[in-house]
Amino acid sequence: MRKTLEQISSDPFHGVYFIGTTPPKQNTDIEKVSDIADKLLSRLDEIEYNGLIVYDIQDESSRIDKPRPFPYMQTHDPRMYAQLLMHKSERSVITYKSVSQRNEQDFVNWLKEAWHQFEIRDLVLVGSPAATNDIQLSLADAYKAIASHAPEFYLGGVTIAERHAKKGDEHARLIHKTHQGCQYFVTQAVYNAQATIDMLTRYAHECAANQQKPQRIILTFSPCGSAKTLEFIEWLGISVPEATSLRILNADKPLKESILICYNNLVQILEAVLPLGIPLGLNIESLTNRKEEIDAAILLYKLLKATMDKKLAQLQLNS
C-alpha cells in the first residue's frame, strides 16, 4: 500500500527522498506519455526513494530581462502525470501548482478535480514569478481558498534561500506560510550552501522563539554538466558563487565536478542545520533532458541520500 508523504514525514530522524521531474511536452501523445513515465521509473529501479515531485512549468520570462536559455514549451497537466506516476510507482507524488493564472473559482474547481479525478493528496502551491505580472490570484488568497474549500491536502510551500540573502526575511515567510497551512517546504536548487545555512539557522531560531516545531525542509539539488545548463540555473534565479561556476566550467568532467560540489554543500548544510532540530529531506532533479545529466542526477541521488542517512543515524545515536 502506498504511504502518503504525511506518513513518511512523521519521524524527524528519518529523511524523505524525492526525485523531481516535469510532465512531457503538451504535444506528446498520451501513449508516449505513459512510455516516458515507464522509462523514468525504470531508471529509478536501482534506488530507494519515497516518491516524486511533478513540477508545474510556467513561462517565467517576465521575471528577468535575459532570454530563456532553453525555449519554454507547455506541458501536459501535472495532475495527470502525477497520477500516472503514482499508479505506476506506487509511491507518493507531490504535485506543484502555479496559482496566479486563474481566478479563485477556477482554482477551487481545479482543487476539486485534483482531489477527486486525479487523486492528488500532496500539493505545493507556487505564486507568480514576478510581481509585475497580471496576477488573477495571489498566493495568500490561494492559501485561503484551499483552507476554505479543500483542507484535506497535505500542503507544502516553496522556500528560496536567495530571497533570504537579499531581503533577510525568508524565515518569516516560512513561519507565515506555516500559519497559512503549509506543513513542509521544498527549496529551490541549492548551489550556495551558506545562503541555505543562513536561512535555515534563522528559521530554527525563529521557531524556538515562537515555541513551535520547524516544518520539514526538502533540499533540492541538481547536477550541471555544461555552460548552457549553468546559464539556465542562473536564469532560474539560483545563486551560484563565482568560484563554483569556474570550478564547473573549467573541470575536465563538469558533471562529476558539480556532483562533488553538491555533496560538499550538503555536508556543510547538514553539519550546520541538523543540530538545530529541523527535519530534512532531499529532492534530486535534472534541469535538462540530456541523458548524461539525468544519469548524473541518479548518481547524485545515491551519494546524497547515503550522506543524509548516515548523518541522521549519527544524530539519533547521539540524541
N, C-alpha and C positions, 0 to 999 in steps of 0.2 A: 504494500500500500504506500502511495506517495506521501511523504512527510511535507507539511507546509513549512514555509520559511519561519513562521512564528514558533513552530515546534522545535526546529533545529537551532533556533536562536536563543533558546531558554537558558542554556548553560554558558555563563561568561568565560569559562575556562576552555571552551571549545570554539574554534574559529568556524566561520561559514565560508564556503568556497564556491565561487561562481565563474562562469565563462560568459563574456559579453559578446553579443552578435547583433547583426542588423537583418531586418527582413529582406528578402530578394527584391530586386527592382520590380516596379509595378507591371512592366511589360513581360514579365516572366510567366509562362503558362503555369497553371495550378499544378499540373502533373510534375513539372520540372521543380516547382517549389518543394514538393514532397521529396524529390530526389536530392535537392540541395540540403534539406534537413537531415536526410539519411547520411549524406556524405559528411556533414558536420559531426553528427553523433558517432559515426564510425571512427573519426579522428579522436574522439574523446573516450573511446573504449578502454584505452590504456591508462586512464587516470581516474582517481576517485574525486568526485565533485558533488556538491549538493544541488546544483541547478544552473540555470542560465538566466541571463538578463537580455531582454529584447528591447533595443532602443527605438525610439520614435524619431526618425531622422527628419530634420527641418532645414529649410534654406536659411542659413544664418548670415547671408551676405550683408544684411543691414547692420550687423554688429561691428563690422570692420571695413576699412576702405580697400584693403588689399584683395585682389581676386582670389577666389577659392582655388587651391591647388588642384583638387580633383572636382570635376563638374558635379553639381547637385542633380540627383535624379530621384523622383518619387519612388516610394517602395510600397509593397503590399501592406495591408493593415497589420500593425504589430500584434493586435489581439489574435488575428487568425494564425499568424506564425507562432505566437506564444502557445496557443492551444495545440497546434501541431507538434511542437517540440515537447510540450507537457505530456501528451499522449505517447509519443514515440520513446521518450527518455524515462518516463515515469518519475520525473523529478520536479521540484519546484521551479517555476519560471516567474521572474519579476518582469513586469511589462511597464515600460515608460509611456507617459502620455504628456505631450505638449498641449497646454490648455488655452493659449492665447487666441487661437484662430476661431473659436466657437463661442456663442453666447451661452448663458447659464443653462437655458432649457436644452439646447443641443448637447451640452456637456452632461447634463443629468441623463438624457436619453442614451448617450454614449456609455455612461457608467452602468446603466441597467442592462444594455446589450452585453457589455463586457462581463458582467456577473452571470447572467442567465444563459446567453447564447455562446459565449466564448470561455466560460468557466474561469475567468481571471479572478485571482484572490490576492495576489501580491502586486502592488501598484506603486509606482513612483511618478509623482507629478512634477512637471518642468514648466517654468514660466517663460515669458518672452525673452529671446536672446538680446533684445535691445529695447531700451525704454522709449525710443522714438517710434517704434512700430505701432501699427493700428491694432491695439490690444482690445479684443472684444470681451475677454475675461481675464482678470488679474489672478495671480497665483493665490493671493489671500482669499478672493471670492470663490475660487475653485475649492479651497480647503473648507470653506463654509458650506458650499454646496454638497460636498461629499459627506460632511458631518451630518447634514440635514436629511440627505436622501439615500446615502449608501455607506453607513458607518461600518459595515462588516469587513471592508477591505483591510488587509494588513498594509498600512500606508507608510511609504518612505519618501524621503526627500533627497535632493542633491546638495552637496556641500563643496565649496570651491576655496581651496587654500589661497589661491592667487588673489581672491577678493579680500581675504583677511590681510594679506600682505599690503594691499593698497589702502583699505579702509579701517582695518583693525577691529571689525565688528562681527566677524563670521560666527564667533562663539555665541553672540547674542541672537543671531539668526537661527542657530541650532536650537537654542532654548525656546525661542518664539515659535519655530516650526513644530517643536515637540508639543507645545500648548495647542497648536492647531491640528494636532492629530498624528504627527509623524512618529513612527516607532523605530525607525532605523534610517541611516543615511548612506549614500554612495558617493564617493569622491570623484572629482574629475581625475584624469590620469595623472599620476604623480611622477614628476621629474625633478622637483625641488623639495628635497627631504626636509630642509629647515622650515620652509613655509608651512608644510603639513604639521611638523612638530610644534611650531608656534601656535597654530590654530587649535590643535587638539589639547595642548597643555592649558591654554587659556580656557577652553571649553570645560576641561576637567575641573579646574579651579572654580569656574562659574557654577558648575553643578554642585560642587561641595558647598559653596557659599549659599546656594538655594536649597540645600538639603534634598537633592534629587539625584537619582541614578542616571549616569550617562547612557544615552542610547547607543546601540551598536553602530560602528562606523566601518563600512566596507571600502577598503582601499583599492583603487583601480590602478593597474599597471599595464603598459603596452610596449612591446618591442619596437625598435626603429631601425630599419636597415638601409635607408637611403636618404639623400638630401631632400628628395621630394616628400618623403614621409615626415621628415623633420620639419619641413616647411608647413605641412598640414597640421602637425602637432601644435606648432606655434600659432598658426592661423586660428585654431580652435580656442586659443586663449590660455594654453597650458604653458606654464613658466618653465623654461629650460635654461639653466645657468650657462653662461658663455663657455666656461671650461667643459661642461658636459657636452655641449654642441660640438666643440672642437675634438673632444675625445671620440665621439661617434664618427664624425666626418673624416677624421684622419686615421681611423683604425683600418688595419688590413681586413678585418671582418667586422663591419659596423654592427651587424645584428648581434653577434656574440658580445661585443663591447656594450651594447645597450642592455643586454641581459645582465651583465655584471654590474652595470650602473644601477639597474632596478633592484638587484639583490642587495647591493650596498645601501641603497636608500631605504629598503625595507628594514634591514638590520638596524640602521640608525633610528628609524621611527619606533621599532619595537622596543629598543633599549630605553628610549626616552618616554614612551607612552604607556607601555604595559604596566609599569608600577603605579600609574595614575588610576587604574581601575576601569578603563574604557574597553568594553567588549569590541573585538575587531573581526574583520573578515577580509577576504580577497576577492577581487574581480579582475580577471585577466582578459584582455581584448586584443584583437588585431585591428588596426585602423585602416588597413587596406585588404584587398582580396588576393594579394600576391602570395603564392603558395609558400615561399620561404619565410614570409613574415607570419603566416598562420602556423606553420610548423614551429617557428621560434616562440610563438605565444604558448604552445603546448609545453615546450621545454621550460620556458619561464614559469609557467604554472607549477610544474613539478618542483622546481627549485624553491619557489617562494612558499608553496604550501608546506613543504618539508621544513623550511626555516621557521614558519609561524607555528607549526605543530610542536616543534622542539622547544621554542621559546615559551609557548603556553604550558607545555608539560613541566618545564622548569619552574614557571610561575606557580603552578598548582603544587608542586613539590615543596616550594618554599613558603607557601601560604599557611 
